[in-house]
Amino acid sequence: MPKPFQLDVVSPEATVWSGQATFVVAKTPEGELGIMADHEPLMGALVTGPVTIEDEAGARTTIGVHGGFLQVLNNQVTLITDRAQVAEGGKEEAQAVAEELAATAEDEE
């Protein structure tokens, strides 16, 4: 069984997801990044796209994210997002949610 780590996905409005995860995939300007427990320390930018989380029970959650940053330090992973929302379905649905969040952000500017 994979070793869990603490994962928090936060936006200015709320904590979107928080708990023990065994795997997370996030989109950065360089491409997708997969993180498991004991990952080396890292900071990076997030781009508009899906984030996939696998929790301790093996359940998968997908979140649409628009912008922000990712930090990995001492088995604590934090995604500080400009906007984020849990998506119903898989990566395609999360990508659509992320694009909607990006469009909403542009309309508000």
Beta strands, then each sheet from edge to edge (+ up, - down):
strand 1: 5-10
strand 2: 15-28
strand 3: 31-35
strand 4: 42-45
strand 5: 49-55
strand 6: 60-73
strand 7: 76-87
sheet 1: 3+ 2- 1+ 7+ 6- 4+
sheet 2: 3+ 2- 5+
end
